[in-house]
Amino acid sequence: MRTSLLLSALASVVAASPIANPAPQLIDINGIEDANTPVPQGPPVGATIQTPTYNVAAADASASANAIADPVVTSASRRRSVDVNAPCAPQPSGSGVVSNPDSPAGFQADQDYSTIALNAPVPVGYTQSFSNLAGSISENGYLGLYTLTKFDTIKCQELCDAAAGCVAINMYIERDPSVNPAAACPNPTSTINFKCTLWGNQVSSTAATNTGQWRTQYQVLIAGSNGYNKIAPPPSYPSFTGPTEFGGAINAPSAYIGMKFFPGGYDPSQCAAACLATTAYDHRHASNGVYDACNFFNSYVISINGIPQGTYCSMYTQTWDKSYSTNYGQYRGSQYYAVSESYGYSLTTPDQGVA
């Protein structure tokens, strides 16, 4: 009942003052082979967090410069860095339950890890590429790493949506040493980490080749490795420029007109229609020769406790960029309203809102 009432409320427009509210050719194989071979990448040994630093504008500028200048020769390979902490130094404690017995064989045989991975929800706007493997992704396109407090595919998705260039995620369980292995502590007790890695290329089981490694006499291992790829963006629509991919939903300081909600599958064309219709309505009801024109809308999927509900449309009199897409969801009581597949569309020819 509570959900149905919510959907009924969301289905209506929430009007508000914009100020108060807040020739075909062959592939050049030689050119590919002449380029530097992509280097498998992934988080360094022992890392618990690596914030994504990929910058789209900088990457575009760099590519343009390299297309004009002679090719730049870089190192042929770059190996993962080795943990530089002092011998036997404590490592960050993980949030998972250590297998019993605490041994490589015990970890590999622990069915609880498989259960966690197999029961994890597929994030809205993503497809599952593989599940419950004993290896994490190691390929070109690594963006960053986060260690989470639980096997949280939804949180991992939110981190990907907020990162420039992220199109896939790998969520997995890792057996790590509780202290930095060294001669005085060659095989310490374990800590279990839930790791989320972000990728600029789609992931597949073929690239899930990082099955761990030996650190002196301690064996790092992987379990419950799940991979997810972001679904292609929605189409463009007549009269609008877009879509522009966002992280969360737009949270703008002004120019907000109102919202529409459409239960069912994700369909931003409903938002486009609502935007145009809202402008037409406001034009017919102009006050003192001015009206609120919908020049931009943000469409996204709203989910309640991981269950998609439909298409949510927020409308504005001006365009807002990705830096304002900071609303990833919120709680009401025990129910979590999550944002995913968030995109923006701007009216190609802005309406000045003058009758």
Contacts in CASP RR format, 6 or more apart in sequence:
PFRMAT RR
TARGET T0000
AUTHOR 0000-0000-0000
METHOD contacts of the structure
MODEL  1
MRTSLLLSALASVVAASPIANPAPQLIDINGIEDANTPVPQGPPVGATIQ
TPTYNVAAADASASANAIADPVVTSASRRRSVDVNAPCAPQPSGSGVVSN
PDSPAGFQADQDYSTIALNAPVPVGYTQSFSNLAGSISENGYLGLYTLTK
FDTIKCQELCDAAAGCVAINMYIERDPSVNPAAACPNPTSTINFKCTLWG
NQVSSTAATNTGQWRTQYQVLIAGSNGYNKIAPPPSYPSFTGPTEFGGAI
NAPSAYIGMKFFPGGYDPSQCAAACLATTAYDHRHASNGVYDACNFFNSY
VISINGIPQGTYCSMYTQTWDKSYSTNYGQYRGSQYYAVSESYGYSLTTP
DQGVA
2 335 0 8 1.000
3 304 0 8 1.000
3 309 0 8 1.000
6 304 0 8 1.000
7 261 0 8 1.000
7 263 0 8 1.000
7 309 0 8 1.000
10 259 0 8 1.000
10 261 0 8 1.000
10 302 0 8 1.000
10 312 0 8 1.000
11 260 0 8 1.000
11 261 0 8 1.000
11 262 0 8 1.000
11 263 0 8 1.000
12 260 0 8 1.000
13 258 0 8 1.000
13 259 0 8 1.000
13 260 0 8 1.000
13 278 0 8 1.000
14 258 0 8 1.000
14 259 0 8 1.000
15 257 0 8 1.000
15 258 0 8 1.000
16 256 0 8 1.000
16 257 0 8 1.000
16 258 0 8 1.000
18 254 0 8 1.000
18 255 0 8 1.000
18 256 0 8 1.000
18 257 0 8 1.000
18 292 0 8 1.000
18 316 0 8 1.000
18 317 0 8 1.000
19 254 0 8 1.000
21 254 0 8 1.000
21 256 0 8 1.000
21 258 0 8 1.000
22 251 0 8 1.000
22 252 0 8 1.000
22 253 0 8 1.000
22 254 0 8 1.000
22 256 0 8 1.000
35 71 0 8 1.000
36 73 0 8 1.000
36 74 0 8 1.000
36 76 0 8 1.000
37 76 0 8 1.000
38 139 0 8 1.000
38 140 0 8 1.000
38 141 0 8 1.000
39 77 0 8 1.000
39 78 0 8 1.000
39 140 0 8 1.000
40 138 0 8 1.000
40 139 0 8 1.000
40 140 0 8 1.000
40 209 0 8 1.000
41 78 0 8 1.000
41 138 0 8 1.000
41 139 0 8 1.000
41 140 0 8 1.000
41 141 0 8 1.000
41 142 0 8 1.000
42 80 0 8 1.000
42 137 0 8 1.000
42 138 0 8 1.000
42 142 0 8 1.000
42 144 0 8 1.000
42 145 0 8 1.000
42 197 0 8 1.000
42 210 0 8 1.000
43 50 0 8 1.000
43 80 0 8 1.000
43 142 0 8 1.000
43 144 0 8 1.000
43 145 0 8 1.000
43 195 0 8 1.000
43 197 0 8 1.000
44 50 0 8 1.000
44 80 0 8 1.000
44 81 0 8 1.000
44 82 0 8 1.000
44 83 0 8 1.000
45 80 0 8 1.000
45 81 0 8 1.000
45 82 0 8 1.000
45 83 0 8 1.000
45 213 0 8 1.000
45 215 0 8 1.000
45 220 0 8 1.000
46 83 0 8 1.000
46 91 0 8 1.000
46 176 0 8 1.000
47 145 0 8 1.000
48 92 0 8 1.000
48 145 0 8 1.000
48 147 0 8 1.000
48 193 0 8 1.000
48 195 0 8 1.000
49 145 0 8 1.000
49 146 0 8 1.000
49 147 0 8 1.000
50 144 0 8 1.000
50 145 0 8 1.000
50 146 0 8 1.000
51 144 0 8 1.000
52 143 0 8 1.000
52 144 0 8 1.000
52 163 0 8 1.000
52 164 0 8 1.000
52 166 0 8 1.000
52 198 0 8 1.000
54 143 0 8 1.000
54 163 0 8 1.000
54 164 0 8 1.000
54 165 0 8 1.000
54 166 0 8 1.000
54 200 0 8 1.000
55 164 0 8 1.000
56 164 0 8 1.000
56 165 0 8 1.000
66 72 0 8 1.000
83 180 0 8 1.000
83 215 0 8 1.000
85 91 0 8 1.000
85 180 0 8 1.000
86 180 0 8 1.000
87 180 0 8 1.000
87 182 0 8 1.000
87 183 0 8 1.000
87 184 0 8 1.000
87 185 0 8 1.000
88 179 0 8 1.000
88 180 0 8 1.000
88 181 0 8 1.000
88 182 0 8 1.000
88 184 0 8 1.000
88 185 0 8 1.000
88 188 0 8 1.000
89 179 0 8 1.000
89 180 0 8 1.000
90 178 0 8 1.000
90 179 0 8 1.000
90 180 0 8 1.000
91 176 0 8 1.000
91 177 0 8 1.000
91 178 0 8 1.000
91 179 0 8 1.000
91 180 0 8 1.000
91 191 0 8 1.000
92 147 0 8 1.000
92 191 0 8 1.000
92 193 0 8 1.000
93 178 0 8 1.000
93 191 0 8 1.000
94 147 0 8 1.000
94 176 0 8 1.000
94 191 0 8 1.000
94 192 0 8 1.000
94 193 0 8 1.000
94 194 0 8 1.000
95 148 0 8 1.000
95 149 0 8 1.000
95 150 0 8 1.000
95 192 0 8 1.000
95 193 0 8 1.000
95 194 0 8 1.000
96 173 0 8 1.000
96 191 0 8 1.000
96 192 0 8 1.000
96 193 0 8 1.000
96 194 0 8 1.000
97 112 0 8 1.000
97 192 0 8 1.000
98 189 0 8 1.000
98 190 0 8 1.000
98 191 0 8 1.000
98 192 0 8 1.000
99 106 0 8 1.000
99 107 0 8 1.000
99 109 0 8 1.000
99 110 0 8 1.000
99 112 0 8 1.000
99 113 0 8 1.000
99 175 0 8 1.000
99 190 0 8 1.000
99 192 0 8 1.000
100 106 0 8 1.000
102 189 0 8 1.000
102 190 0 8 1.000
104 175 0 8 1.000
104 219 0 8 1.000
104 221 0 8 1.000
107 113 0 8 1.000
107 175 0 8 1.000
107 190 0 8 1.000
107 221 0 8 1.000
107 223 0 8 1.000
108 134 0 8 1.000
108 221 0 8 1.000
108 223 0 8 1.000
110 223 0 8 1.000
113 173 0 8 1.000
113 223 0 8 1.000
113 224 0 8 1.000
114 132 0 8 1.000
114 223 0 8 1.000
114 224 0 8 1.000
116 151 0 8 1.000
116 173 0 8 1.000
116 224 0 8 1.000
117 131 0 8 1.000
117 132 0 8 1.000
117 151 0 8 1.000
117 171 0 8 1.000
117 172 0 8 1.000
117 173 0 8 1.000
117 223 0 8 1.000
117 224 0 8 1.000
117 225 0 8 1.000
117 226 0 8 1.000
118 131 0 8 1.000
118 132 0 8 1.000
120 151 0 8 1.000
120 153 0 8 1.000
120 171 0 8 1.000
120 226 0 8 1.000
121 153 0 8 1.000
121 154 0 8 1.000
121 306 0 8 1.000
122 128 0 8 1.000
122 153 0 8 1.000
122 228 0 8 1.000
123 153 0 8 1.000
123 154 0 8 1.000
123 156 0 8 1.000
123 157 0 8 1.000
123 169 0 8 1.000
123 228 0 8 1.000
123 340 0 8 1.000
124 157 0 8 1.000
124 301 0 8 1.000
124 303 0 8 1.000
124 306 0 8 1.000
124 308 0 8 1.000
124 338 0 8 1.000
124 340 0 8 1.000
124 341 0 8 1.000
125 157 0 8 1.000
125 230 0 8 1.000
125 231 0 8 1.000
125 266 0 8 1.000
125 301 0 8 1.000
125 340 0 8 1.000
125 341 0 8 1.000
126 157 0 8 1.000
126 169 0 8 1.000
126 228 0 8 1.000
126 229 0 8 1.000
126 230 0 8 1.000
126 231 0 8 1.000
127 228 0 8 1.000
127 229 0 8 1.000
127 231 0 8 1.000
128 226 0 8 1.000
128 227 0 8 1.000
128 228 0 8 1.000
129 168 0 8 1.000
129 202 0 8 1.000
129 203 0 8 1.000
129 204 0 8 1.000
129 205 0 8 1.000
129 227 0 8 1.000
129 228 0 8 1.000
129 229 0 8 1.000
130 203 0 8 1.000
130 204 0 8 1.000
130 205 0 8 1.000
130 208 0 8 1.000
130 225 0 8 1.000
130 226 0 8 1.000
130 227 0 8 1.000
131 224 0 8 1.000
131 225 0 8 1.000
131 226 0 8 1.000
131 227 0 8 1.000
132 223 0 8 1.000
132 224 0 8 1.000
132 225 0 8 1.000
132 226 0 8 1.000
133 172 0 8 1.000
133 205 0 8 1.000
133 208 0 8 1.000
133 222 0 8 1.000
133 224 0 8 1.000
133 225 0 8 1.000
133 226 0 8 1.000
134 211 0 8 1.000
134 221 0 8 1.000
134 222 0 8 1.000
134 223 0 8 1.000
134 224 0 8 1.000
134 225 0 8 1.000
135 172 0 8 1.000
135 208 0 8 1.000
135 209 0 8 1.000
135 210 0 8 1.000
135 211 0 8 1.000
135 212 0 8 1.000
135 222 0 8 1.000
135 225 0 8 1.000
136 170 0 8 1.000
136 172 0 8 1.000
136 174 0 8 1.000
136 195 0 8 1.000
136 197 0 8 1.000
136 208 0 8 1.000
136 210 0 8 1.000
136 222 0 8 1.000
136 225 0 8 1.000
137 170 0 8 1.000
137 197 0 8 1.000
137 199 0 8 1.000
137 203 0 8 1.000
137 207 0 8 1.000
137 208 0 8 1.000
137 210 0 8 1.000
137 225 0 8 1.000
137 227 0 8 1.000
138 207 0 8 1.000
138 208 0 8 1.000
138 209 0 8 1.000
138 210 0 8 1.000
139 199 0 8 1.000
139 201 0 8 1.000
139 203 0 8 1.000
139 207 0 8 1.000
140 201 0 8 1.000
141 199 0 8 1.000
141 200 0 8 1.000
141 201 0 8 1.000
142 197 0 8 1.000
142 198 0 8 1.000
142 199 0 8 1.000
142 200 0 8 1.000
143 163 0 8 1.000
143 165 0 8 1.000
143 166 0 8 1.000
143 197 0 8 1.000
143 198 0 8 1.000
143 199 0 8 1.000
143 200 0 8 1.000
144 163 0 8 1.000
144 197 0 8 1.000
144 198 0 8 1.000
145 195 0 8 1.000
145 196 0 8 1.000
145 197 0 8 1.000
145 198 0 8 1.000
146 156 0 8 1.000
146 159 0 8 1.000
146 195 0 8 1.000
146 196 0 8 1.000
146 197 0 8 1.000
146 198 0 8 1.000
147 193 0 8 1.000
147 194 0 8 1.000
147 195 0 8 1.000
147 196 0 8 1.000
148 155 0 8 1.000
148 156 0 8 1.000
148 194 0 8 1.000
148 195 0 8 1.000
148 196 0 8 1.000
149 194 0 8 1.000
150 194 0 8 1.000
151 171 0 8 1.000
151 173 0 8 1.000
151 194 0 8 1.000
152 171 0 8 1.000
152 194 0 8 1.000
152 196 0 8 1.000
153 169 0 8 1.000
153 171 0 8 1.000
153 226 0 8 1.000
153 228 0 8 1.000
154 306 0 8 1.000
154 338 0 8 1.000
155 196 0 8 1.000
156 169 0 8 1.000
156 171 0 8 1.000
156 196 0 8 1.000
156 198 0 8 1.000
156 228 0 8 1.000
157 169 0 8 1.000
157 228 0 8 1.000
157 340 0 8 1.000
158 247 0 8 1.000
158 248 0 8 1.000
158 328 0 8 1.000
158 338 0 8 1.000
158 340 0 8 1.000
159 166 0 8 1.000
159 169 0 8 1.000
159 196 0 8 1.000
159 198 0 8 1.000
160 166 0 8 1.000
160 167 0 8 1.000
160 168 0 8 1.000
160 169 0 8 1.000
160 198 0 8 1.000
160 230 0 8 1.000
161 246 0 8 1.000
161 247 0 8 1.000
161 248 0 8 1.000
161 328 0 8 1.000
161 340 0 8 1.000
161 342 0 8 1.000
162 247 0 8 1.000
162 248 0 8 1.000
162 328 0 8 1.000
163 198 0 8 1.000
165 200 0 8 1.000
166 198 0 8 1.000
166 199 0 8 1.000
166 200 0 8 1.000
166 230 0 8 1.000
167 199 0 8 1.000
167 200 0 8 1.000
167 201 0 8 1.000
167 202 0 8 1.000
167 229 0 8 1.000
167 230 0 8 1.000
168 198 0 8 1.000
168 199 0 8 1.000
168 200 0 8 1.000
168 201 0 8 1.000
168 202 0 8 1.000
168 203 0 8 1.000
168 227 0 8 1.000
168 228 0 8 1.000
168 229 0 8 1.000
168 230 0 8 1.000
169 196 0 8 1.000
169 197 0 8 1.000
169 198 0 8 1.000
169 199 0 8 1.000
169 203 0 8 1.000
169 227 0 8 1.000
169 228 0 8 1.000
170 196 0 8 1.000
170 197 0 8 1.000
170 199 0 8 1.000
170 203 0 8 1.000
170 208 0 8 1.000
170 225 0 8 1.000
170 226 0 8 1.000
170 227 0 8 1.000
170 228 0 8 1.000
171 194 0 8 1.000
171 195 0 8 1.000
171 196 0 8 1.000
171 225 0 8 1.000
171 226 0 8 1.000
171 227 0 8 1.000
171 228 0 8 1.000
172 194 0 8 1.000
172 195 0 8 1.000
172 197 0 8 1.000
172 222 0 8 1.000
172 223 0 8 1.000
172 224 0 8 1.000
172 225 0 8 1.000
172 226 0 8 1.000
173 192 0 8 1.000
173 193 0 8 1.000
173 194 0 8 1.000
173 195 0 8 1.000
173 222 0 8 1.000
173 223 0 8 1.000
173 224 0 8 1.000
173 225 0 8 1.000
174 192 0 8 1.000
174 193 0 8 1.000
174 195 0 8 1.000
174 220 0 8 1.000
174 221 0 8 1.000
174 222 0 8 1.000
174 223 0 8 1.000
175 190 0 8 1.000
175 192 0 8 1.000
175 219 0 8 1.000
175 220 0 8 1.000
175 221 0 8 1.000
175 222 0 8 1.000
175 223 0 8 1.000
176 190 0 8 1.000
176 191 0 8 1.000
176 192 0 8 1.000
176 193 0 8 1.000
176 220 0 8 1.000
177 188 0 8 1.000
177 189 0 8 1.000
177 190 0 8 1.000
177 191 0 8 1.000
177 215 0 8 1.000
177 218 0 8 1.000
177 220 0 8 1.000
178 188 0 8 1.000
178 189 0 8 1.000
178 190 0 8 1.000
178 191 0 8 1.000
179 185 0 8 1.000
179 188 0 8 1.000
181 187 0 8 1.000
181 188 0 8 1.000
181 215 0 8 1.000
181 216 0 8 1.000
181 217 0 8 1.000
181 218 0 8 1.000
182 216 0 8 1.000
183 216 0 8 1.000
186 216 0 8 1.000
186 217 0 8 1.000
186 218 0 8 1.000
187 216 0 8 1.000
187 217 0 8 1.000
187 218 0 8 1.000
188 218 0 8 1.000
202 229 0 8 1.000
202 230 0 8 1.000
203 227 0 8 1.000
203 228 0 8 1.000
203 229 0 8 1.000
208 225 0 8 1.000
208 227 0 8 1.000
210 222 0 8 1.000
211 221 0 8 1.000
211 222 0 8 1.000
212 219 0 8 1.000
212 220 0 8 1.000
212 221 0 8 1.000
212 222 0 8 1.000
213 219 0 8 1.000
213 220 0 8 1.000
214 220 0 8 1.000
231 341 0 8 1.000
233 243 0 8 1.000
233 245 0 8 1.000
233 343 0 8 1.000
234 243 0 8 1.000
234 266 0 8 1.000
234 267 0 8 1.000
234 268 0 8 1.000
234 299 0 8 1.000
234 341 0 8 1.000
234 343 0 8 1.000
235 243 0 8 1.000
235 269 0 8 1.000
236 242 0 8 1.000
236 243 0 8 1.000
237 268 0 8 1.000
237 269 0 8 1.000
237 272 0 8 1.000
237 345 0 8 1.000
239 272 0 8 1.000
239 276 0 8 1.000
239 347 0 8 1.000
239 348 0 8 1.000
239 349 0 8 1.000
240 272 0 8 1.000
240 275 0 8 1.000
240 345 0 8 1.000
240 346 0 8 1.000
240 347 0 8 1.000
240 348 0 8 1.000
241 345 0 8 1.000
241 346 0 8 1.000
241 347 0 8 1.000
241 348 0 8 1.000
242 343 0 8 1.000
242 344 0 8 1.000
242 345 0 8 1.000
242 346 0 8 1.000
243 268 0 8 1.000
243 343 0 8 1.000
243 344 0 8 1.000
243 345 0 8 1.000
244 321 0 8 1.000
244 322 0 8 1.000
244 343 0 8 1.000
244 344 0 8 1.000
244 345 0 8 1.000
244 346 0 8 1.000
245 322 0 8 1.000
245 342 0 8 1.000
245 343 0 8 1.000
246 298 0 8 1.000
246 300 0 8 1.000
246 322 0 8 1.000
246 325 0 8 1.000
246 342 0 8 1.000
246 343 0 8 1.000
246 344 0 8 1.000
247 322 0 8 1.000
247 325 0 8 1.000
247 328 0 8 1.000
247 339 0 8 1.000
247 342 0 8 1.000
248 300 0 8 1.000
248 325 0 8 1.000
248 326 0 8 1.000
248 327 0 8 1.000
248 328 0 8 1.000
248 329 0 8 1.000
248 339 0 8 1.000
248 342 0 8 1.000
249 298 0 8 1.000
249 300 0 8 1.000
249 312 0 8 1.000
249 314 0 8 1.000
249 325 0 8 1.000
249 327 0 8 1.000
249 328 0 8 1.000
249 329 0 8 1.000
249 339 0 8 1.000
249 342 0 8 1.000
250 298 0 8 1.000
250 314 0 8 1.000
250 316 0 8 1.000
250 320 0 8 1.000
250 324 0 8 1.000
250 325 0 8 1.000
250 327 0 8 1.000
250 342 0 8 1.000
250 344 0 8 1.000
251 324 0 8 1.000
251 325 0 8 1.000
251 326 0 8 1.000
251 327 0 8 1.000
252 316 0 8 1.000
252 320 0 8 1.000
252 324 0 8 1.000
255 316 0 8 1.000
255 317 0 8 1.000
255 318 0 8 1.000
255 320 0 8 1.000
256 314 0 8 1.000
256 315 0 8 1.000
256 316 0 8 1.000
257 278 0 8 1.000
257 292 0 8 1.000
257 294 0 8 1.000
257 315 0 8 1.000
257 316 0 8 1.000
257 317 0 8 1.000
258 278 0 8 1.000
258 314 0 8 1.000
258 315 0 8 1.000
259 312 0 8 1.000
259 313 0 8 1.000
259 314 0 8 1.000
259 315 0 8 1.000
260 270 0 8 1.000
260 271 0 8 1.000
260 274 0 8 1.000
260 312 0 8 1.000
260 313 0 8 1.000
260 315 0 8 1.000
261 302 0 8 1.000
261 309 0 8 1.000
261 310 0 8 1.000
261 311 0 8 1.000
261 312 0 8 1.000
261 313 0 8 1.000
262 270 0 8 1.000
262 310 0 8 1.000
262 311 0 8 1.000
262 313 0 8 1.000
263 309 0 8 1.000
263 310 0 8 1.000
264 308 0 8 1.000
264 309 0 8 1.000
264 310 0 8 1.000
264 311 0 8 1.000
265 301 0 8 1.000
265 308 0 8 1.000
265 310 0 8 1.000
265 311 0 8 1.000
266 299 0 8 1.000
266 301 0 8 1.000
266 308 0 8 1.000
266 310 0 8 1.000
266 311 0 8 1.000
266 341 0 8 1.000
267 311 0 8 1.000
268 299 0 8 1.000
268 311 0 8 1.000
268 313 0 8 1.000
268 343 0 8 1.000
268 345 0 8 1.000
270 299 0 8 1.000
270 311 0 8 1.000
270 313 0 8 1.000
271 297 0 8 1.000
271 299 0 8 1.000
271 311 0 8 1.000
271 313 0 8 1.000
271 315 0 8 1.000
271 345 0 8 1.000
272 297 0 8 1.000
272 345 0 8 1.000
274 297 0 8 1.000
274 313 0 8 1.000
274 315 0 8 1.000
275 294 0 8 1.000
275 296 0 8 1.000
275 297 0 8 1.000
275 313 0 8 1.000
275 315 0 8 1.000
275 345 0 8 1.000
275 347 0 8 1.000
276 294 0 8 1.000
278 292 0 8 1.000
278 294 0 8 1.000
278 315 0 8 1.000
279 291 0 8 1.000
279 292 0 8 1.000
279 293 0 8 1.000
279 294 0 8 1.000
279 351 0 8 1.000
282 291 0 8 1.000
282 292 0 8 1.000
282 293 0 8 1.000
282 294 0 8 1.000
283 291 0 8 1.000
283 293 0 8 1.000
283 353 0 8 1.000
283 355 0 8 1.000
285 291 0 8 1.000
286 353 0 8 1.000
286 355 0 8 1.000
289 354 0 8 1.000
289 355 0 8 1.000
290 353 0 8 1.000
290 354 0 8 1.000
290 355 0 8 1.000
291 353 0 8 1.000
291 354 0 8 1.000
291 355 0 8 1.000
292 317 0 8 1.000
292 353 0 8 1.000
293 317 0 8 1.000
293 347 0 8 1.000
293 350 0 8 1.000
293 351 0 8 1.000
293 352 0 8 1.000
293 353 0 8 1.000
294 315 0 8 1.000
294 316 0 8 1.000
294 317 0 8 1.000
294 347 0 8 1.000
294 351 0 8 1.000
295 316 0 8 1.000
295 317 0 8 1.000
295 318 0 8 1.000
295 319 0 8 1.000
295 346 0 8 1.000
295 347 0 8 1.000
295 350 0 8 1.000
295 351 0 8 1.000
296 315 0 8 1.000
296 316 0 8 1.000
296 317 0 8 1.000
296 318 0 8 1.000
296 319 0 8 1.000
296 320 0 8 1.000
296 344 0 8 1.000
296 345 0 8 1.000
296 346 0 8 1.000
296 347 0 8 1.000
297 313 0 8 1.000
297 314 0 8 1.000
297 315 0 8 1.000
297 316 0 8 1.000
297 344 0 8 1.000
297 345 0 8 1.000
298 313 0 8 1.000
298 314 0 8 1.000
298 316 0 8 1.000
298 320 0 8 1.000
298 325 0 8 1.000
298 342 0 8 1.000
298 343 0 8 1.000
298 344 0 8 1.000
299 311 0 8 1.000
299 312 0 8 1.000
299 313 0 8 1.000
299 341 0 8 1.000
299 342 0 8 1.000
299 343 0 8 1.000
299 344 0 8 1.000
299 345 0 8 1.000
300 311 0 8 1.000
300 312 0 8 1.000
300 339 0 8 1.000
300 340 0 8 1.000
300 341 0 8 1.000
300 342 0 8 1.000
300 343 0 8 1.000
301 308 0 8 1.000
301 309 0 8 1.000
301 310 0 8 1.000
301 311 0 8 1.000
301 312 0 8 1.000
301 339 0 8 1.000
301 340 0 8 1.000
301 341 0 8 1.000
302 308 0 8 1.000
302 309 0 8 1.000
302 310 0 8 1.000
302 311 0 8 1.000
302 312 0 8 1.000
302 337 0 8 1.000
302 338 0 8 1.000
302 339 0 8 1.000
303 309 0 8 1.000
303 337 0 8 1.000
303 338 0 8 1.000
303 340 0 8 1.000
304 335 0 8 1.000
304 336 0 8 1.000
304 337 0 8 1.000
304 338 0 8 1.000
305 335 0 8 1.000
305 336 0 8 1.000
306 336 0 8 1.000
306 338 0 8 1.000
312 339 0 8 1.000
317 353 0 8 1.000
319 346 0 8 1.000
325 342 0 8 1.000
327 339 0 8 1.000
328 338 0 8 1.000
328 339 0 8 1.000
329 336 0 8 1.000
329 337 0 8 1.000
329 338 0 8 1.000
329 339 0 8 1.000
330 336 0 8 1.000
330 337 0 8 1.000
331 337 0 8 1.000
END
